[in-house]
C-alpha cells in the first residue's frame, strides 16, 4: 500500500482536494482518496510531494514512428509546406533510437496510454516493451485509383503485424483529402461498422477549398507532384461534409478541427449515428497554420474533447503538459477542464475503464505537477510533470 499527498489532488471525477491523500494498493489500484476539507492531517506512511497530483495522461494522437523527423520551420507556412517537409526528410540509420527515446519521454512525462498512428509496423517491438498502453491506427492514404488495392493490402498487413504481436490495431483513413473514390469504395467493404476511426480533419483551410471548388494550394501541390487522379471531382461542400456516409456508423475521432465551422457541426449532428470525439493538437496547429480551433464552436456539438501531441515534426514535444499550457495561456481555459480532456474524456471514449481518474478501483497512474499556482489553479510557464506511479 502507498499513500501519496500533495498541496492539491485533482481526482478529475470530482473537484480538486486541498491537502488530499491518494491511497493505492501495491499494484497502483486506487483504494481511497482522502478529503480533510483542506486540513493537513497525517496518516501513517504518507509521502508528501510539493505540487499537485493528477492521474496518468492519455495522448489521443501521435505519430510515434515519425519521432526522428525534425520540426518543420518556419512555423505557420501551411499544410503544403509541411507535406513537402515530410517528403524531403531523410530517415537516419539510428531512427529507431529516436522512436525509443520518444516512448521513454512520454512514459516519464506521465503518459499512460496513447492512440498512435502508424503507416508501418516498425514501432511494434518498442510498443510491446513499453510501459504505455498503445492503441494503433494503421493509417491509409492514396489519391490515385490505380494504387488503391496495393495500398489497402499494405495497410492490412501493418494492422495484422501489430495484432499478431498482441497490440490492438485497426485500419483508418488518413483524411478526406488523401483518399481516392476507389479507395473509399474498398474501405467501405473492409471497415466494420463498430470499428473506431481516427481521421485528420480540417487542419488547414486548403482542405475545405479543395472540396469546395477543386482549387487551392493543397490541390496545386497534389497536381504538381502527380499524386491525384485527373478526374477528381470537388463536392461543393467542406472536406468534413464530403466524407462518405458509411463512416457515420463508426466511432470517430476527428483530429485537429482547426477550421471546423458551425455548418460542419450541424452536418455531424444530423448524420452521425456513432460516438464522435474532437482531438486537439494545439502545438501542431500553431506550427503548421498558426491558428487554434474554435473551442466555442466545437462545444456546440457536445462531443467529448480530448488532447494529442501530434508528431515531433509539428508538435513542440510529446508532452501533453505542453499542450495544456498552450490552451490555458492562449484560450484562458481552466486547468481542471483541460485536465479532464487529457484524462477522463479519453478514457471513456476508448473504453479504458481503469484509467482517467482517481476513482477507487481504477489503476490510472499518478503524476505530480510542479510549477503550479495554487491561488489561480493554473500552470506556470515553468510547470513540469513527473510520473510517480
C-alpha positions as CSV (number, residue, x, y, z in Angstrom):
1,X,0.0,0.0,0.0
2,X,1.1,3.6,-0.7
3,X,-0.3,6.9,0.4
4,X,0.7,10.0,-1.6
5,X,-0.3,13.5,-0.8
6,X,0.3,17.0,-2.3
7,X,-0.8,20.6,-2.0
8,X,-3.8,19.6,-4.2
9,X,-5.2,16.4,-5.5
10,X,-7.1,16.6,-8.8
11,X,-9.1,13.4,-8.9
12,X,-10.9,14.5,-12.2
13,X,-14.1,12.8,-11.3
14,X,-14.6,15.5,-8.6
15,X,-13.4,18.9,-7.6
16,X,-9.7,19.4,-6.5
17,X,-8.9,18.5,-3.0
18,X,-6.6,20.6,-0.9
19,X,-4.0,18.5,1.0
20,X,-5.8,15.4,-0.2
21,X,-4.2,11.9,0.0
22,X,-4.4,9.2,-2.6
23,X,-4.2,5.7,-1.2
24,X,-3.3,2.8,-3.5
25,X,-2.7,-0.9,-3.4
26,X,0.9,-2.1,-4.2
27,X,-0.1,-2.6,-7.9
28,X,-1.3,1.0,-8.2
29,X,-5.0,0.4,-7.9
30,X,-6.8,3.3,-6.2
31,X,-8.2,2.3,-2.8
32,X,-9.3,5.7,-1.5
33,X,-8.9,9.4,-1.9
34,X,-8.9,11.3,1.5
35,X,-10.5,14.7,1.8
36,X,-9.9,16.5,5.1
37,X,-11.6,19.8,3.9
38,X,-8.2,21.4,3.3
39,X,-6.7,20.5,6.6
40,X,-3.3,18.8,6.6
41,X,-3.8,15.6,8.6
42,X,-1.1,12.9,8.8
43,X,-1.8,9.3,8.1
44,X,0.9,6.7,8.6
45,X,3.4,6.2,5.8
46,X,2.1,9.2,3.8
47,X,4.6,10.6,1.2
48,X,4.1,14.4,0.8
49,X,5.0,16.0,-2.6
50,X,5.1,19.7,-3.4
51,X,2.7,20.3,-6.2
52,X,-0.5,18.7,-7.5
53,X,-1.4,15.1,-8.1
54,X,-3.1,14.2,-11.3
55,X,-4.0,10.8,-13.0
56,X,-1.9,9.5,-15.8
57,X,-2.4,11.4,-19.1
58,X,-3.8,9.9,-22.3
59,X,-2.4,11.1,-25.6
60,X,-5.1,10.7,-28.3
61,X,-2.9,11.5,-31.3
62,X,0.7,10.7,-32.0
63,X,2.9,9.5,-34.9
64,X,5.5,7.6,-32.9
65,X,7.2,6.3,-36.0
66,X,8.0,9.8,-37.1
67,X,9.8,10.8,-33.9
68,X,13.0,11.1,-35.9
69,X,11.6,13.9,-38.1
70,X,12.9,17.4,-37.2
71,X,10.2,20.0,-36.5
72,X,9.1,21.9,-39.6
73,X,10.4,25.5,-39.9
74,X,9.4,28.3,-40.3
75,X,6.1,28.0,-38.5
76,X,2.7,29.0,-39.9
77,X,3.6,28.3,-43.5
78,X,0.6,26.0,-44.1
79,X,-0.1,22.4,-45.0
80,X,1.6,22.1,-48.4
81,X,4.9,23.4,-46.8
82,X,4.5,20.7,-44.1
83,X,3.8,17.9,-46.6
84,X,6.9,18.9,-48.6
85,X,8.9,19.0,-45.4
86,X,7.8,15.4,-44.6
87,X,8.6,14.2,-48.1
88,X,12.0,15.8,-48.1
89,X,13.1,14.4,-44.7
90,X,15.6,11.6,-44.9
91,X,15.4,8.9,-42.2
92,X,18.7,8.4,-40.4
93,X,20.2,5.0,-39.7
94,X,19.6,5.3,-36.0
95,X,15.9,6.4,-36.4
96,X,14.8,3.6,-34.1
97,X,16.7,5.2,-31.2
98,X,14.6,8.3,-31.7
99,X,11.4,6.3,-31.5
100,X,12.6,4.5,-28.3
101,X,13.5,7.9,-26.8
102,X,10.1,9.3,-27.7
103,X,8.3,6.4,-26.0
104,X,10.5,6.8,-22.9
105,X,9.9,10.5,-22.8
106,X,6.1,10.1,-22.9
107,X,6.3,7.5,-20.1
108,X,8.4,9.6,-17.8
109,X,6.2,12.7,-18.5
110,X,3.1,11.0,-17.2
111,X,1.5,9.4,-20.3
112,X,-0.2,6.1,-19.6
113,X,-1.9,5.4,-22.9
114,X,-1.6,6.5,-26.5
115,X,-3.7,6.4,-29.6
116,X,-1.0,6.2,-32.2
117,X,-1.0,6.5,-36.0
118,X,1.2,4.0,-37.9
119,X,2.0,3.7,-41.6
120,X,4.3,0.7,-40.9
121,X,4.8,-1.8,-38.1
122,X,8.3,-0.6,-37.3
123,X,7.2,0.5,-33.8
124,X,5.7,-2.8,-32.7
125,X,8.7,-4.1,-30.7
126,X,9.0,-0.8,-28.8
127,X,5.3,-0.8,-28.1
128,X,5.4,-4.4,-26.8
129,X,8.1,-3.5,-24.3
130,X,6.7,-0.1,-23.3
131,X,5.0,0.8,-20.0
132,X,2.5,2.7,-22.1
133,X,-0.8,1.2,-23.4
134,X,-1.0,1.6,-27.1
135,X,-3.9,1.5,-29.5
136,X,-2.7,1.7,-33.1
137,X,-4.5,3.1,-36.1
138,X,-3.0,1.7,-39.2
139,X,-3.3,4.7,-41.5
140,X,-4.0,4.5,-45.2
141,X,-3.6,7.2,-47.9
142,X,-3.9,7.2,-51.7
143,X,-5.3,9.7,-54.1
144,X,-4.5,7.6,-57.2
145,X,-7.2,5.0,-58.1
146,X,-4.6,2.6,-59.6
147,X,-2.8,2.2,-56.3
148,X,-5.9,1.7,-54.1
149,X,-5.7,-2.1,-53.9
150,X,-1.9,-2.1,-53.3
151,X,-2.3,0.5,-50.5
152,X,-5.1,-1.5,-48.8
153,X,-3.1,-4.7,-48.8
154,X,-0.1,-2.9,-47.3
155,X,-2.2,-1.3,-44.6
156,X,-4.0,-4.6,-43.8
157,X,-0.5,-6.2,-43.3
158,X,0.5,-3.4,-41.0
159,X,-2.6,-3.9,-38.8
160,X,-2.1,-7.7,-38.8
161,X,1.6,-7.3,-37.7
162,X,0.5,-5.3,-34.7
163,X,-2.3,-7.6,-33.8
164,X,-0.1,-10.7,-34.1
165,X,2.2,-9.1,-31.5
166,X,-0.7,-8.6,-29.1
167,X,-1.1,-4.9,-29.9
168,X,-4.6,-3.8,-31.0
169,X,-4.6,-2.2,-34.4
170,X,-7.2,-1.2,-36.9
171,X,-7.2,0.4,-40.3
172,X,-8.2,4.1,-40.6
173,X,-8.3,6.5,-43.5
174,X,-5.9,9.5,-43.1
175,X,-8.1,12.4,-44.1
176,X,-10.8,13.3,-46.6
177,X,-8.3,15.0,-48.9
178,X,-5.9,11.9,-49.1
179,X,-8.3,9.1,-50.2
180,X,-9.5,8.4,-53.7
181,X,-13.1,7.4,-54.5
182,X,-11.8,3.9,-55.4
183,X,-10.0,3.6,-52.1
184,X,-13.1,4.7,-50.2
185,X,-15.0,2.0,-52.1
186,X,-12.6,-0.6,-50.9
187,X,-12.6,0.7,-47.4
188,X,-16.4,0.6,-47.2
189,X,-16.1,-3.2,-47.7
190,X,-13.1,-3.6,-45.3
191,X,-14.1,-1.4,-42.3
192,X,-16.7,-2.9,-39.9
193,X,-19.4,-0.6,-38.5
194,X,-18.2,-1.0,-34.9
195,X,-14.6,-0.2,-35.8
196,X,-13.1,3.1,-34.4
197,X,-11.6,5.5,-36.9
198,X,-9.2,8.4,-36.4
199,X,-9.3,10.9,-39.2
200,X,-7.4,14.2,-39.7
201,X,-10.0,16.8,-40.1
202,X,-9.8,20.4,-41.4
203,X,-6.3,21.0,-40.2
204,X,-5.8,23.6,-42.9
205,X,-8.2,25.9,-44.8
206,X,-6.8,24.5,-48.0
207,X,-8.6,21.2,-47.3
208,X,-12.0,22.9,-47.5
209,X,-11.0,24.8,-50.6
210,X,-10.0,21.6,-52.3
211,X,-13.6,20.2,-51.9
212,X,-15.5,23.4,-52.2
213,X,-14.1,24.3,-55.7
214,X,-11.3,21.8,-56.6
215,X,-8.7,24.5,-56.2
216,X,-6.3,25.9,-53.7
217,X,-2.7,25.4,-52.5
218,X,-3.3,21.8,-51.4
219,X,-4.7,20.8,-54.8
220,X,-1.9,22.6,-56.6
221,X,0.6,20.6,-54.6
222,X,-1.0,17.3,-55.4
223,X,-1.1,18.1,-59.1
224,X,2.5,19.3,-59.1
225,X,3.6,16.0,-57.5
226,X,1.2,14.0,-59.7
227,X,-0.4,12.5,-56.6
228,X,-4.1,12.8,-57.5
229,X,-6.4,11.4,-60.1
230,X,-7.1,13.8,-63.0
231,X,-10.8,13.1,-62.7
232,X,-11.0,14.3,-59.1
233,X,-14.4,15.8,-58.5
234,X,-15.0,18.5,-55.9
235,X,-18.2,18.3,-53.9
236,X,-19.1,22.0,-53.3
237,X,-19.0,21.2,-49.6
238,X,-16.4,21.3,-46.9
239,X,-13.9,18.4,-46.5
240,X,-15.7,17.1,-43.4
241,X,-19.1,17.1,-45.1
242,X,-17.5,15.3,-48.1
243,X,-16.7,12.2,-46.1
244,X,-18.6,9.1,-47.3
245,X,-21.8,8.4,-45.4
246,X,-20.8,4.8,-44.4
247,X,-18.4,6.1,-41.7
248,X,-21.4,7.6,-39.8
249,X,-21.8,4.1,-38.3
250,X,-18.2,4.1,-36.9
251,X,-17.0,5.6,-33.6
252,X,-14.9,8.5,-34.9
253,X,-12.0,10.6,-33.6
254,X,-11.7,13.9,-35.5
255,X,-8.2,15.2,-35.2
256,X,-7.2,18.9,-35.3
257,X,-10.5,20.6,-36.3
258,X,-8.7,23.9,-36.7
259,X,-11.1,25.2,-39.5
260,X,-14.3,23.4,-38.5
261,X,-17.3,25.7,-38.7
262,X,-20.8,25.6,-37.3
263,X,-22.3,24.2,-40.5
264,X,-19.9,21.3,-40.1
265,X,-21.2,20.8,-36.6
266,X,-24.8,20.8,-37.9
267,X,-23.8,18.2,-40.5
268,X,-22.4,15.9,-37.9
269,X,-25.4,16.3,-35.6
270,X,-27.8,15.4,-38.4
271,X,-25.8,12.4,-39.7
272,X,-23.6,10.8,-37.1
273,X,-25.0,7.5,-35.6
274,X,-22.0,6.5,-33.6
275,X,-19.8,8.2,-30.9
276,X,-17.8,11.2,-32.1
277,X,-14.9,13.0,-30.4
278,X,-12.7,16.0,-31.0
279,X,-9.0,15.7,-30.6
280,X,-7.0,18.9,-30.3
281,X,-3.2,19.2,-31.0
282,X,-2.7,22.9,-30.3
283,X,1.1,22.9,-30.6
284,X,1.0,21.3,-34.0
285,X,-1.8,23.7,-35.2
286,X,0.3,26.7,-34.2
287,X,3.3,25.3,-36.0
288,X,1.6,24.4,-39.3
289,X,-1.1,27.1,-39.7
290,X,-0.6,29.5,-36.8
291,X,-4.2,29.1,-35.7
292,X,-6.1,27.2,-33.0
293,X,-9.5,25.5,-33.1
294,X,-12.6,27.5,-32.1
295,X,-13.5,25.7,-28.9
296,X,-16.8,27.5,-28.5
297,X,-17.9,26.3,-32.0
298,X,-16.7,22.7,-31.3
299,X,-18.6,22.6,-27.9
300,X,-21.9,23.2,-29.7
301,X,-21.9,19.6,-30.7
302,X,-21.4,18.4,-27.1
303,X,-18.9,15.8,-28.3
304,X,-16.1,15.0,-25.8
305,X,-12.9,16.9,-26.3
306,X,-9.5,15.2,-26.0
307,X,-5.9,16.1,-26.5
308,X,-3.0,14.8,-28.6
309,X,0.6,16.0,-29.3
310,X,0.8,15.0,-33.0
311,X,4.4,14.1,-34.1
312,X,7.7,15.8,-33.3
313,X,7.6,17.0,-36.9
314,X,4.9,19.6,-36.0
315,X,4.4,19.5,-32.2
316,X,6.6,21.2,-29.7
317,X,7.2,17.9,-27.9
318,X,5.3,14.7,-27.0
319,X,4.3,16.2,-23.6
320,X,0.6,16.7,-23.1
321,X,1.5,19.2,-20.3
322,X,2.8,21.5,-23.1
323,X,-0.5,21.2,-24.9
324,X,-2.4,22.0,-21.7
325,X,-0.2,25.1,-21.2
326,X,-1.0,26.4,-24.7
327,X,-4.7,26.1,-24.2
328,X,-4.6,27.6,-20.8
329,X,-2.4,30.6,-22.0
330,X,-3.9,31.3,-25.4
331,X,-7.6,30.5,-24.7
332,X,-7.8,31.2,-21.0
333,X,-9.3,27.8,-20.2
334,X,-9.4,26.5,-16.6
335,X,-6.8,23.8,-15.8
336,X,-9.3,21.3,-14.3
337,X,-11.4,21.3,-17.5
338,X,-8.4,20.8,-19.8
339,X,-7.1,18.0,-17.4
340,X,-10.4,16.1,-18.0
341,X,-9.8,16.3,-21.7
342,X,-6.3,14.7,-21.3
343,X,-7.6,12.0,-18.9
344,X,-11.2,11.0,-18.2
345,X,-12.7,12.1,-21.6
346,X,-10.2,10.0,-23.5
347,X,-10.5,7.0,-21.1
348,X,-14.3,7.0,-21.5
349,X,-14.2,7.3,-25.3
350,X,-11.7,4.4,-25.6
351,X,-13.4,2.2,-23.1
352,X,-10.4,2.2,-20.8
353,X,-12.4,2.0,-17.6
354,X,-9.4,1.6,-15.4
355,X,-7.8,4.9,-16.5
356,X,-8.7,8.6,-16.4
357,X,-9.4,9.5,-12.7
358,X,-8.6,8.6,-9.1
359,X,-11.9,6.7,-8.7
360,X,-11.4,3.8,-6.3
361,X,-10.9,0.5,-8.2
362,X,-9.1,2.2,-11.1
363,X,-5.4,1.9,-11.9
364,X,-4.8,5.3,-13.6
365,X,-1.2,6.1,-12.7
366,X,-0.2,9.0,-10.6
367,X,1.7,12.1,-11.7
368,X,2.9,15.1,-9.8
369,X,3.0,18.5,-11.4
370,X,5.3,21.2,-10.0
371,X,5.3,24.9,-11.0
372,X,1.6,25.3,-10.2
373,X,-0.1,28.4,-9.0
374,X,-2.2,27.3,-6.0
375,X,-4.2,30.6,-5.9
376,X,-5.3,30.7,-9.5
377,X,-5.2,26.9,-10.1
378,X,-3.1,27.4,-13.3
379,X,0.1,26.1,-14.6
380,X,3.1,28.4,-14.5
381,X,5.3,28.6,-17.6
382,X,7.9,26.6,-15.6
383,X,5.4,23.7,-14.8
384,X,6.8,20.2,-15.1
385,X,5.3,16.8,-14.8
386,X,6.7,13.6,-13.4
387,X,5.4,10.0,-13.1
388,X,5.1,8.8,-9.5
389,X,3.2,5.5,-10.1
